Structures are given as C-alpha cells and as structure tokens.
C-alpha cells in the first residue's frame, strides 16, 4: 500500500517542510506533502535559516512551497501529522463529517525523546534542535509504516 502522508505546522515554512524533507529522504517510496494551518506564507519557500540548517544535514527543501491546509486534505492523505497540539486542534476543526483519516502528533513517533511537540524554530531560533527532534520522529514514523 502506498501511504500518502501530510505534515502540518502553523506557517509551513519551518517544521512541516523540514519533516517532509527529512521523511522523503528516508522513505522516498511514500507520497508526501506539507501544509500550514495559516495562510500567511502561501507560495513562499521554506524559511532561509531552516533551509540552511537542513541542507547541512543533506536535506534539500529548496523545491518546497508553502500552502494552506484544507478540508480536502482529509481525502487526499492516509495520515496527517501535526507538529503541536494547536496544529492538531486546527486540523480537527476542518475534519469533514464521517472522515476517519488518522491525525497524529509527530512526536508520537519519538517517545524516547520525551517531547510533547516540535517547538517552532521560527520563534525559538533553535533550528538544529528542531531538526534533531524531527529526524528522530520521522525515523520512528518510517519504521512504524514499514512494519
């Protein structure tokens, strides 16, 4: 089965494109995309400092562009992954009646880290810390889906 996975954060310029890029580099056989719950950055590339931090790790985000999450995404994807509880709540607010697409926190796949969410490096400025957590979690997600 081909899994279609959507990674979602607030603006779709830091965490979710980094998660998409990290995941697709490890599991190119899955279909991936990313989106933001807000429309502030639609059409923009990932934030420069996040692109640079990811590129140092061999993760190229240059081809990604921000888009806004929509209710249609529940029909287009098999799994939707949010970066924090606010993202999950905003995603669930758009869930169509009767839709059962799973929505999970990325950190659910990295319980060993003890992290409840992926902190937003746009505000914390800790791009490497966010990437450390994202890479651990996407490896857990890949292992979960490949089982």
C-alpha positions as a printed NumPy array, in Angstrom:
array([[  0.   ,   0.   ,   0.   ],
       [  1.235,   3.458,  -0.858],
       [  0.952,   5.769,   2.086],
       [  0.21 ,   9.423,   1.434],
       [  1.424,  11.486,   4.367],
       [  0.852,  15.168,   5.071],
       [  2.979,  17.08 ,   7.584],
       [  1.336,  20.188,   9.066],
       [  2.558,  23.121,  11.153],
       [  1.479,  26.743,  11.543],
       [  3.064,  28.532,   8.586],
       [  4.511,  25.673,   6.502],
       [  7.919,  27.335,   6.337],
       [  9.902,  25.57 ,   9.116],
       [  8.718,  22.426,  10.867],
       [  6.409,  20.766,   8.35 ],
       [  8.644,  21.255,   5.289],
       [ 11.611,  20.033,   7.351],
       [  9.617,  16.955,   8.394],
       [  8.547,  16.343,   4.806],
       [ 12.116,  16.679,   3.549],
       [ 13.586,  14.505,   6.296],
       [ 10.938,  11.834,   5.774],
       [ 11.157,  11.724,   1.978],
       [ 14.957,  11.41 ,   2.182],
       [ 14.492,   8.268,   4.313],
       [ 11.374,   6.866,   2.659],
       [ 11.142,   8.008,  -0.971],
       [  8.589,   5.263,  -1.671],
       [  5.919,   7.242,   0.229],
       [  3.983,  10.184,  -1.175],
       [  4.467,  13.271,   0.997],
       [  3.406,  16.881,   1.212],
       [  3.314,  19.598,   3.834],
       [  0.945,  22.428,   4.689],
       [  0.294,  25.137,   7.247],
       [ -2.838,  25.839,   9.227],
       [ -2.411,  29.54 ,   8.44 ],
       [ -2.224,  31.153,   5.026],
       [  0.454,  33.694,   5.906],
       [  3.207,  32.224,   3.747],
       [  1.333,  30.566,   0.856],
       [  3.681,  30.229,  -2.114],
       [  6.82 ,  31.025,  -0.106],
       [  9.81 ,  28.686,   0.105],
       [ 10.829,  27.334,   3.497],
       [ 12.391,  29.882,   5.836],
       [ 16.038,  30.51 ,   4.934],
       [ 17.59 ,  29.542,   8.276],
       [ 15.618,  26.262,   8.278],
       [ 16.655,  25.526,   4.702],
       [ 20.293,  26.154,   5.618],
       [ 20.175,  24.002,   8.764],
       [ 18.505,  21.174,   6.829],
       [ 20.956,  21.399,   3.931],
       [ 23.888,  20.903,   6.321],
       [ 22.25 ,  17.533,   7.118],
       [ 21.792,  16.69 ,   3.44 ],
       [ 18.089,  17.556,   3.383],
       [ 17.219,  19.849,   0.465],
       [ 13.987,  21.807,   0.991],
       [ 14.505,  24.174,  -1.942],
       [ 11.736,  22.734,  -4.106],
       [  9.019,  23.097,  -1.461],
       [  6.475,  25.93 ,  -1.331],
       [  4.057,  26.747,   1.465],
       [  0.376,  26.013,   1.118],
       [ -2.572,  26.141,   3.474],
       [ -4.181,  23.027,   4.928],
       [ -7.761,  22.425,   3.756],
       [-10.592,  20.013,   4.484],
       [ -9.865,  18.337,   1.139],
       [ -6.565,  17.112,   2.6  ],
       [ -8.505,  14.611,   4.708],
       [ -9.474,  12.889,   1.437],
       [ -6.079,  13.219,  -0.253],
       [ -3.927,  11.722,   2.52 ],
       [ -3.851,   8.498,   4.522],
       [ -2.164,  10.077,   7.543],
       [ -1.911,  13.675,   8.716],
       [  0.909,  14.598,  11.097],
       [  0.819,  17.798,  13.165],
       [  3.755,  19.381,  14.952],
       [  1.953,  20.563,  18.099],
       [ -1.407,  20.421,  19.884],
       [ -2.58 ,  23.713,  18.361],
       [ -1.918,  22.349,  14.866],
       [ -3.87 ,  19.201,  15.721],
       [ -6.832,  21.248,  17.007],
       [ -6.824,  23.452,  13.889],
       [ -6.663,  20.385,  11.65 ],
       [ -9.513,  18.684,  13.516],
       [-11.652,  21.827,  13.199],
       [-11.712,  21.194,   9.43 ],
       [-12.398,  17.45 ,   9.564],
       [-15.342,  16.536,   7.299],
       [-18.201,  14.671,   8.953],
       [-17.613,  10.938,   8.871],
       [-13.969,  11.187,   7.801],
       [-11.656,   8.827,   9.678],
       [ -8.202,   9.847,   8.39 ],
       [ -5.798,   9.491,  11.323],
       [ -4.26 ,  12.685,  12.706],
       [ -1.227,  12.257,  14.952],
       [  1.497,  14.33 ,  16.556],
       [  4.924,  13.838,  15.017],
       [  6.394,  13.342,  18.469],
       [  4.136,  10.292,  18.945],
       [  6.759,   8.51 ,  16.84 ],
       [  9.656,   9.553,  19.096],
       [  8.523,   8.674,  22.621],
       [ 12.128,   8.207,  23.719],
       [ 12.705,  11.969,  23.411],
       [ 10.064,  12.866,  25.996],
       [  8.999,  15.769,  23.751],
       [  5.311,  16.64 ,  23.688],
       [  5.628,  18.65 ,  20.472],
       [  8.138,  20.053,  17.99 ],
       [  8.961,  23.599,  19.165],
       [  8.652,  26.206,  16.415],
       [ 12.176,  27.336,  15.476],
       [ 10.787,  30.431,  13.764],
       [ 10.243,  31.679,  17.331],
       [ 12.809,  29.701,  19.338],
       [ 15.592,  30.15 ,  16.742],
       [ 16.753,  26.598,  17.57 ],
       [ 16.704,  25.145,  14.062],
       [ 19.171,  22.372,  14.893],
       [ 17.221,  21.327,  17.983],
       [ 14.004,  21.185,  15.965],
       [ 15.744,  19.162,  13.255],
       [ 17.188,  16.732,  15.822],
       [ 13.687,  16.026,  17.096],
       [ 12.16 ,  15.922,  13.596],
       [ 14.776,  13.469,  12.333],
       [ 14.277,  11.16 ,  15.316],
       [ 10.494,  11.276,  14.908],
       [ 10.434,  10.718,  11.135],
       [ 12.712,   7.719,  11.578],
       [ 10.186,   6.362,  14.087],
       [  7.359,   7.114,  11.668],
       [  9.165,   5.373,   8.818],
       [  9.762,   2.3  ,  10.971],
       [  6.108,   2.31 ,  12.056],
       [  4.829,   2.494,   8.472],
       [  7.277,  -0.07 ,   7.112],
       [  6.182,  -2.665,   9.705]])
